[in-house]
Amino acid sequence: MVTQIRRTALRFNWLGFATVIGILAIWQIVVDTKILNYSALPSPTEIITGLRYIAGNGMWSELWHTVSCVLIAWAIAVLLGGTVGLLVSLNATVASWSSATVDVFRSLPVIALIPIAILIWGTGSKAEIILGAYAGIWPMLINTAGGVRNLPPRLIDVARSLRLSRLATLVKIVIPSTGGAMLVGARLSLATSLVICVVAEILGLQSGLGNALSLEQAGDQPARMWAYVLIVGTLGLLVNLGLVRLVRVAFPGVAASSERSAS
């Protein structure tokens, strides 16, 4: 137990932790001394006070709304993006028909589609999930297709020598070998879906952390507004770490491959 604690302490990024503490200390000083005197820039202690307030006044329901919408949107994006990415990279006919279409649709700024989605699907969860899924599809699709196209030719030769069917080749050769690239795509997709869902909540939807942040801004409550910004940032960090940890435990080989792909 003691040895494990020591190893954890040695692996911990103490320099990064000290940097964050130093930034917060400087922030507190420049606000208290009015070197930076902006009404919309509270000190860290004021943000903590705002965080305590919203924690007892509806924050958890807003957090659950955003988390549930992001996870549903991300699951849809991973499924559709991964499937289409495999089809585009493995089937020449699908690739020839879809390449221009993919380029056009992934070039559309999703933020510009938010008013259209609200007009069509209203201000509830449906519009948010659709927007988050649409935005998250493209990183998953591009990374999956790129991973398959970068497969070493010898792996395909192995599949042919073993006389594997197309389905068996896909399941036993292609997907395991591109797992790292697919995981990178899934991480990017998760971050993208989170950003778009929060932005959609800010720009017109009636629930979630983004909507709460917008309401605090309209109510001239900068400390509470910054508290929601802190929550959104922490949420993005936690969901990414949770995904990486889950994959490391369930698929250690895929995790190692994704780390090499990211580097």
C-alpha positions, 0 to 999 in steps of 0.5 A: 500500500505504501509502495503504491502511494509512493509510485502514485506520488512520483507519477503525479504532475507536481509541476503542473499542479504548482503552475495551476496554484500559482495562476490562481494565486496571481488571479486572486491578487490582481483582482483583490488589488484592483490591478484588473478591475472588471465587474465580470471578472470575480476572484477565485474565492468569489467563484468558489462562493458562487459554486457553493450557491449553485450546488444547492440551487439546481446545478445537479439537474442541469449537470445531469441534463448536459451529461446525458445529452452528451453521452447519447450524442457521443454514442450515436456519433461513434456508432455512425462515424465508425461504421461509415468510416469503415465503409468509406475506407474498405469499399471503393464504390462507397468511397467514390460516392461519399467523398465529396458529400463527406467533405461538404457536410463536415465543412459546415459550421455546426454552430450555424445549424443551431437556429435551424435545429431549434426551429425544426426540433424545438428547444428540448433535448432532441435538438441538442442530441442531434447537433451533438451527434452531427458534430461528433460524427466527423472526427470519428469518421475521419480517424477511422477511415485514416486508420484503416487506410494506414493498415500495413499491407502484410495484414491483409495478405495474412487474411488472404492467406488464411482465406478469411471472409470479409466479415472475419477480416473486418472483425479479426484484422481491421478493427483490432489493428485500427483500434488506436486510431478509432479511440483517438477519434472517439476522444475527439468526438466526445470533446466535440459533442460536449462543446456543441451541446453546451453552445446549443444550450447557451444559444437557445435551448432551455436546459443544461449547464450552458443555459444556466450559464447564460441565465447567470450572465443575463442576471449579472451574476459573474461569480455564478457564471464563472462557476458554471464555466468551471463545471463545464471545463471539469466535466470535459476533463473528467469524461475524457479521463474516464474514457481513457481509463475505461479503455486502458482497463478493458482494452489495454492493447488499444490504449497503447496503440492510441497513445502512439497514434496521438504522439 
